[in-house]
Amino acid sequence: MAKTYVVKSAISLLLLACGRALAEAPAGAVPSTGTEAWYADYELNLRPEDAGASAIPWRLSAWQFQEDLANFYHYNGRPPLNPAYFTVMLPDAIQMQILQECPGLLISAAMLIAQVRLSAGDCSQAMALLQQTFQWLSDGQTALQPFALKEHRITEIVMKAAVMLPGWNVEAAVQRFLEKESSCSPAHVLKSCEDAKLDIVVAVCREDLSWLASFTTARIWIYAKCGLEAAQHPEHLLCVTKEDLPNLAMESLAYATHLERRYDSFADYTFFLQGAPFEHASPRLVQDAASAIQAGHYSVPFLHLNSRRFLAGSSFCLRDLYSRLLDAPAPEVFGSYCCSQFLVRRDRLLARPQALYARIVAILSGDFPLACAQDVKYDPRPRIAVSALFEHLWHVVLGEPPLLTPRRSNQRLPLFAQIDITEGALPDALKE
């Protein structure tokens, strides 16, 4: 859960409005006395100018970015993706000013994002970014042809960069790019539905499914919770299967039903998504993951897609569900992202027996006893409380440790996925 406050004075931090909880419950819902609830995020809308004070500036620290780059390239540190994205998305006039005043900041940021785009299979944009950095380094003298880097003056340009930009690790950046550039290859072409590398499972009620239009090489599995007629998909998609489900247990029932019914026919990878997935997930992250799969660049067994992160913790109800589901003592602490949307490799789906997924369906349908009952005064939607518990548990069912590593700290992930983007974090534009 998250709370939003409006703050007018940067000095007194007077909380003028405390109130709306950004959660799945209906607006104004308050947990009943005796139930467990806690808030994971506090959002402050700072408007000091309303009180006559100066606006609060964002600070882009070049020295910190330089240090983070060195740690990334030489000591296996976390890639500084947020400041890099922020820098390459600045207006042209500001970029040209930085190029004059601190060229290493702009050039190194563009080189890092070129590596990110390459990791997502977006070779054309990756090459365009690298070409731009080489033009900056050579005063606009160099024009590179796509995928022919080794035939040009790379060594000369990199040596010049080492003299011009000491401490910015340009050599390491170019070397990493060249190591990956050779993997660029044509994307997978769908010859038949059985040939698909990617399944997309969607739990839908009455949401607009036009966002599915770009997934032309995937098999689409639509589980309609509010009637098949309310689940309209783009007509040009060829591999679409729709099934009717009772409107119980939110997205979790659709996910579990798919896992049980399609156990023998999973694609290489499966997206598990809600009807309006980008309310919780970055469109860029979802599209990049799909592109990387089609380009053959992706091999991660589990990727949570959503932005908001839960506090690590536990509860009696969660421990009870875990023990009854997996017939094992519950861990002390669970930690994951909110709202259950993820991408899973086929071997992880098959690592659990089909009978376990059938048990999850029974639990979500109310046919399997649990110790906790739903707080219907807080949210009366049928079986939503059990689905909410699975938000803390799906990653465990699918082979991850109870305390899921945050994306920004998970070096198993490709570069494009090693970023956590939430409201108010740099850069918000990535959510679009």
Summary of the structure (lengths in Angstrom):
residues: 432
radius of gyration: 24.0
end to end distance: 22.3
largest distance: 71.5
contacts: 1306
relative contact order: 0.11
helix: 42%
strand: 13%
